[in-house]
């Protein structure tokens, strides 16, 4: 009986712990909320990596935040700013412009154009490889600038 209660407690308390963990990870990453964020504020300065989900409890969102939090230096080296949008009913400017459905990872270039969209979480290594192939990033590498 005690084992059954422990299992039930663990199952029902996990979503609460996950939501707290994602908030802590987002804070550690310096992630900014999508409400009030516009792409033009990052133009030629940062590469927004936008993480959309319908809820902070979405397992893909939780996994994505965990993956990003594992290597914040890899993001910093590429001038990445993480933007999070987990409230679809807010209809933020980013949500209206990019029209995600459920979970979506969107990588925006410094030129403000949407470069990559993924329906599943990506590691910082995968994000970094994709960014490193972009022409502006290639120029930064050659010049020794940018991150």
C-alpha distance (Angstrom), angle and dihedral (degrees) to the residues before:
residue distance angle dihedral
X1 . . .
X2 3.79 . .
X3 3.80 90.4 .
X4 3.81 91.2 52.6
X5 3.82 91.1 50.7
X6 3.80 91.0 48.3
X7 3.81 91.5 51.2
X8 3.82 91.7 47.9
X9 3.81 91.2 48.0
X10 3.80 90.7 49.7
X11 3.80 93.1 48.7
X12 3.79 94.8 48.6
X13 3.81 97.1 41.8
X14 3.83 94.9 48.8
X15 3.84 96.3 81.1
X16 3.81 90.8 52.2
X17 3.79 91.7 50.1
X18 3.82 90.9 46.9
X19 3.81 92.3 53.4
X20 3.80 90.6 50.4
X21 3.78 90.8 47.4
X22 3.81 93.8 51.2
X23 3.80 91.1 50.3
X24 3.80 90.2 51.2
X25 3.81 91.7 46.5
X26 3.80 91.4 48.6
X27 3.80 90.2 51.3
X28 3.81 91.6 48.4
X29 3.80 89.7 52.0
X30 3.79 92.5 48.2
X31 3.80 87.5 -121.0
X32 3.76 114.8 176.9
X33 3.80 126.5 -146.3
X34 3.79 116.9 -109.4
X35 3.78 95.0 -126.8
X36 3.77 104.9 95.4
X37 3.83 93.3 12.5
X38 3.79 118.4 116.2
X39 3.78 128.1 -177.7
X40 3.81 94.1 -125.5
X41 3.82 91.1 63.8
X42 3.82 88.7 66.6
X43 3.81 97.2 41.4
X44 3.83 111.5 138.4
X45 3.84 90.4 -10.4
X46 3.81 108.6 69.1
X47 3.79 141.4 13.0
X48 3.80 108.0 -127.5
X49 3.78 116.2 -144.1
X50 3.78 103.8 -165.1
X51 3.78 120.8 -160.5
X52 3.79 113.8 -162.1
X53 3.79 125.2 -172.9
X54 3.78 136.4 155.0
X55 3.81 90.1 -124.6
X56 3.80 140.9 7.6
X57 3.81 85.6 -119.6
X58 3.83 93.9 61.8
X59 3.84 103.7 121.9
X60 3.82 90.4 -138.0
X61 3.81 90.6 54.1
X62 3.80 91.4 48.2
X63 3.82 90.5 49.3
X64 3.81 92.2 47.0
X65 3.79 92.8 51.9
X66 3.81 90.1 47.8
X67 3.81 91.0 51.4
X68 3.81 92.5 48.4
X69 3.81 92.4 47.4
X70 3.82 90.9 53.9
X71 3.82 92.5 69.7
X72 3.80 114.4 18.6
X73 3.82 89.8 155.6
X74 3.81 90.1 63.2
X75 3.79 89.0 56.4
X76 3.80 94.2 44.1
X77 3.81 90.7 51.9
X78 3.81 88.8 59.8
X79 3.82 97.3 44.5
X80 3.81 91.6 -110.4
X81 3.78 122.3 167.0
X82 3.81 115.8 -167.1
X83 3.80 115.8 -138.2
X84 3.80 119.8 -169.8
X85 3.82 127.8 -157.8
X86 3.80 116.5 175.8
X87 3.81 100.5 150.1
X88 3.83 109.1 78.9
X89 3.79 93.8 179.8
X90 3.85 90.3 64.3
X91 3.84 90.0 71.3
X92 3.81 93.1 -151.7
X93 3.80 120.3 -164.4
X94 3.81 89.1 -106.2
X95 3.80 92.4 50.5
X96 3.81 91.1 49.5
X97 3.81 92.9 47.2
X98 3.82 97.6 44.3
X99 3.84 99.8 31.2
X100 3.82 100.0 -152.0
X101 3.78 121.5 -168.1
X102 3.77 111.8 -146.6
X103 3.79 113.3 -44.9
X104 3.77 115.4 8.7
X105 3.79 135.0 163.0
X106 3.81 112.6 -155.0
X107 3.79 124.1 -173.8
X108 3.80 114.8 -158.9
X109 3.80 122.1 -164.0
X110 3.78 124.8 -131.0
X111 3.80 86.4 -102.8
X112 3.82 88.7 65.1
X113 3.81 95.5 -112.0
X114 3.79 122.8 130.2
X115 3.81 105.4 -111.6
X116 3.80 107.1 173.1
X117 3.81 135.6 14.3
X118 3.77 122.6 -170.2
X119 3.81 129.7 -177.3
X120 3.81 91.7 -156.6
X121 3.82 134.4 52.5
X122 3.79 119.0 -84.5
X123 3.79 128.9 -157.1
X124 3.80 121.4 -121.5
X125 3.79 87.1 -109.5
X126 3.83 91.2 58.2
X127 3.80 92.1 44.0
X128 3.80 90.4 47.7
X129 3.80 93.3 50.7
X130 3.80 90.8 50.3
X131 3.81 92.3 48.9
X132 3.81 92.4 45.5
X133 3.82 89.1 60.0
X134 3.82 92.8 56.6
X135 3.83 115.4 105.6
X136 3.81 95.5 -125.2
X137 3.80 90.9 50.2
X138 3.81 90.3 48.1
X139 3.81 88.5 54.3
X140 3.82 90.5 48.8
X141 3.80 90.4 51.9
X142 3.82 91.6 50.0
X143 3.80 91.9 48.2
X144 3.80 94.6 41.1
X145 3.80 92.0 -123.6
X146 3.80 135.7 114.9
X147 3.76 114.1 62.3
